[in-house]
């Protein structure tokens, strides 16, 4: 696994005690050329996926079962 990058959630407040952080890591399914980087963050209820080049941009949210189904399907697709 690559080094985790901690990210303060936009749902956190500045009150300190109500801070939520998410750890993003580069997906093992990303290319090694630096141009196809996908980052993944696992939470207790979901798996988040984003483009590492646009960290503040949109992200996908999967249930854990949905993520496993997506990975199983993606493994069958020829690129």
N, C-alpha and C positions, 0 to 999 in steps of 0.2 A: 504494500500500500504506500502511496505517496504521502508526503507531509500534509497534515490537515491545515486548512486556512479557516480561522474562526471569523464569523460574520455576525454582527449584531442585527437581529431581526427588526424589520420596520414596525413590528407590533410592540416592541419594547418601549418603555418610557425612559426618561432621563432620571428617574427616581432611584436608580441603583438596584434596589431589591427586586424590581419588576423587570429585570433585564433578561432577555432570551437571546442566546447565541446559537448559531448553527455552524457545524463544521463541514466545509466543502472539501472534497478531494477529487483529483483528476481521475476520471473513470479509466479502468483498465481496458475499456473498449475504445478509448480515444487513440487517434494516430499519434505517432511519435515525432511527426514533423513540426509540431507546434501550430499547425493551421487547422487542425480538426479536434480541438480540445473541448471535451465535455466534462463538466464537473458535476458531481453527485453529492447530495447530503442526505443521510439517513436520519429520520426522526422516529419517535416511537410509533407514529401512526401513518407516516408517509415517506416516500422517497422523492426528493426534489432533484431536478435536472436543469442545468443551464449551460449556456455558451460561455466559456471562460473569457472570451474576448469582450463580452458585454455583461459584466457582473451585476450591473444595476438594471439590466433589461429583464424581459419576461422569463419565466421558468415554467417547466412542466411539473405537475404534481401527480404522482402515482400512489395507489395503495401498494403495500408490499406484494400482494398477490398479483396486482396489475403490472408491477415492475417485472416480476418473474415471468409473467406471460409475454410482456414486451420483449424481454431478453431472449426467450425461447423462440419467438417469431423472428426477431432480428437475426438470430443465428442461422435461419433458413434462407435468408434473402441473399442473393448474389449481387455484388456491387460491381 
